[in-house]
Amino acid sequence: MSSSSRKQQHFKGAEVSCCVKYFLFGFNVIFWLLGAAFLGIGLWAWAEKGVLSNMASITDLGGFDPVWLFIVVGGVMFILGFAGCIGALRENTFLLKFFSVFLGLIFFLELTAGVLAFVFKDWIKDQLNFFINNNVMAYRDDIDLQNLIDFTQEYWSCCGAHGPNDWNLNIYFNCTEFNPSRERCGVPFSCCIKDPAEDVLNTQCGYDVRLQGEFDQQKFIYTKGCVGQFERWLQDNLIIVAGLFVGIALLQIFGICLAQNLVSDVKAVKSNW
């Protein structure tokens, strides 16, 4: 075998896989664009609420601002997508390693959170109760939080963390005699059992409903708490939820393997220069 043939075989064995390179690039372009979209929606929502012009107002909300989900998730997706996309296109080992380590860290945190949630179920349940009640108190403070609570109560057919009386925590709905609000001893409209015959949403359906007995309340509003309903939904959809998490985990592992494979190819090519 001639010297030129041996060199040609050696060169072919050290090529960067175009399939891996452009698959990783294409996958991360989509990821990058989705991250930019999420981030853009979050920043637009903050701009509409005047948060960007007054950053100190971020800490003013007593409850959870759903916009944080778009900002954090969008930011992480944008950074990961950028590193993976440019790293694959430019065959930049630093960006590819950053992509792998960052994705691996997220995978490890997800795995840790899953194990802890299973081991400390009672603690998680207490934290969920605290989280919901804390947001019940801030229901009227932020329109996005209000929409999130209304969606949750309508979707799971529930009212409050444990029941309608949790709305006593809110200054507008509590039953104290000194409460001047028209919503006193009521609940938000999202707690109401919808009448299929009604075409127009009755936003006042929960007014004064908690002045009635518990048996009478069941005719007009949901009396089950959202924590219990969420647990029941989780049990009924356990296979779907578990499948979703396993699918995400496999996708992350696949991304890490692709990036590491590309890093190995790039290093092999560089070692022959």
N, C-alpha and C positions, 0 to 999 in steps of 0.2 A: 504493500500500500504506500502510495507516495506521500511526501510531507504535506503537500497542498490539500490532499484528501483528508488527512488526519486533522488539519487545522479547520477545514470546513465542517467536519463532524463535531469538533470541539465547540465551534462557534454556534452551530445549530442547537447543541445541548444547553447552551447558556442564554437562549433567547427569552425575552419577556413575553409571557402569554398574553396575546392580544385579546383573547376571549375573557380572561380574568380582568384585564385592565379596563376594557370598555364596558363590561358588565358592572363592575364596581363603580365606574364613572357614571353610567346611566342611572343606576340605582340611587346614587348620592345626589344627582341632579334633581331627581324627583323629591328626595328627602330635603334638599336645600330649599327648593321652591315652596314646599309645604311649610317648612320652618319660617321662611320669609313671610308667607301668607298669615300664619298664626301670629307672628310678631307684629305684622302690620295691623291686624285686627285689634290686638291688644293695645297698641299705641294709639290707634284711632279712637278706641273706647275711652282711654284715659284722656285724650285730647277733648272729646265731647263732654267729659265730666269736669274738665278744667284741671285735671291732676298734673298735666305736663307744665302748665303755667304756674302751678303752686305745688311743688314736690312735697312740701311739708304735710299736705292733706292726705298723703298715702297712709299715714299713721292715725288719721282722725277717725277712720271707720272702726267701730267696735267689733264688727263681725268679719266674715271672710269676703274679700272682693274676688269674684270669679274671674276678673280680668287677669289676675295673677297667674291663672292656669295657662292662658294664652301667651303671656309674657315669658314664663319660665319654660314651658314646653316648646314654644316657638324658638326661644333663644338657644336651648340645647340642640334642637333639630337643625337650626341654622348653622351653629358652630360645627356640629358633627358632619353635616352635609358638605360644608365648605372644605373641611379638612379631608374628607374622603374623596370629594370631587376633584379638587386641585391636586391632592396627593397622587391620585390614580392617573390623572391626565399628564402631569409633569414628572411622574415617577419619583416623587419626592418622598424619601424614606422617613424623614422627620414627621411630615404631616400624616403619613400612613401609620406610623407608630403611635402618634398622638390619637388618631382615630381609633385604633385598636385598644389602646389603654383606656381611653374615655368610655368607649362602648363596653369594655370589660368591667370598668368600675360601675357603670349603670346596671349591668347584669348582676354584679355582686350585691349591690344595694337592693335590687329587686328581690333577689334570692333571700337576703338577710331579712328584709321586711316581711316576706311571706312566711319564713320560719318563725319569726317573732310574733306575727299575727296569729299563727296557729298555737304557739306555746302560751302566749299571754292573751287569750281570747277575752277573758273578763275585763282586763285592763283596757283592751281595745274598745270593748263595748262601753265602758265608763267614759273613755275619751270621746267616743261618738256621741254619747248623751250630752257631754259638756259642749262639744262642738255645735250640735244642733241647737241647744238651749241658748248658747252664746249668740248664735245667728238669729234666733227668734227675737232676742232683745233688740237686735240691730235691723229688724225687718224693714222699717221705713227709712233707714239711713242711706240706703244705696239701691238704685233701681235694678242693677244687675243682680244683686243679692236677693232682692224681692222676687225677681223673675225666676231665679234658681230655686228658691223655697217653694214658690207656687208650682213650678214644674214637678218638683219632687213629691209634693203632697198630692197633686193630681195623678201622677204616674203610678205611685204606690198606694193610692186611695187611703191616705193617712192624714193625721192632723197632730202637729207637735211631735216632740221626741217620744213621749209615752202616751199622750192623749191631748184632747182639746184644752185641758186646764193648764198646760204648759204655756199657753198664750197669756197667762197672768204675768209672765215675766216681761211682757212688752208694755210700755207705758200707755199705748193707745188702746190696748185690748184688756188690760187688767180690770178686775171687778171692784176695786176700791171705790168707796163712795165719793172720794175727792177727785176721781177721774172725770174731767169734763168732756172727754172725747165721745163722739157719737158712736164709735166702735166699742165702747165700754161693754164688757161681758160678751163680746163677740169673738169671731174668728175670721181669718181671711177667706175670701170667696173660694180659694183653692181647696178649702176643707169641705165645701158643700157637695152633696150628692147631686149630680147633674140630672135635670129633667130632660129626657130626650125630646119632649114636645116643645121645649123652649128654643127658639132660634137665636135670641139675643142673650148674651151672657149677663146674668144678674150679679153684679159686683157687691150688692148689699145683702146677699142671701144669708150671710153669717151674722148679721146684726142681732144682738140680744139673745142669741141662740143658747148661750150658757146660763141664762136665767132659768131655763127649763130643766127638768129632771133628766137624768142620763138616758132613761128609756125613750123619752120624747126626742132627745137630741139625735138618737140613731135614725130617726125618720128624715132628718135634714142634713146632717154632716157625718163625716167619717169619724169614728170614735177610737180607732186603733192608732197607736203611735207609729212613727216612721221607723224607729229602730227595730221594732218587732217585725214590721212589714218588710224591711230590708233584709233581715235575717231569713225570713220565709222565702223571699224572692231568690236569695243566694242559694238556699237549699234546693229550690225547684230548678234552678238554672246552673247547678254546680258543674255539670259536664261541659256546658258551653263556656262558662267563665274559665274553668281549668284549661280547656282547649285553647282559648284565646291567649292565656298567659304562656302556655307551652309553645304556641305558634310564634309569639313575640320573642321568647327566649331562643328558639331555634333560628329565627331570623337574625338575632344579634350574634349568635355563635357563628352562623354562616358568614356574616359580614366580617367578623374578626378573622376567620380562617382565610377569606379571600384577601384581606389586607395583608395578613402575614405571608401568604403565598406570593403576593406581588412584591413584598419587601425582599423575600428570599430570591426571587427572580432578578430583581434589580441589583442586589448585592453580588449575585453570581456573574452577571454581565460585567459589572464594574471590576470584579476581581480579575477579569481576563483582559482588561484594557492595558 
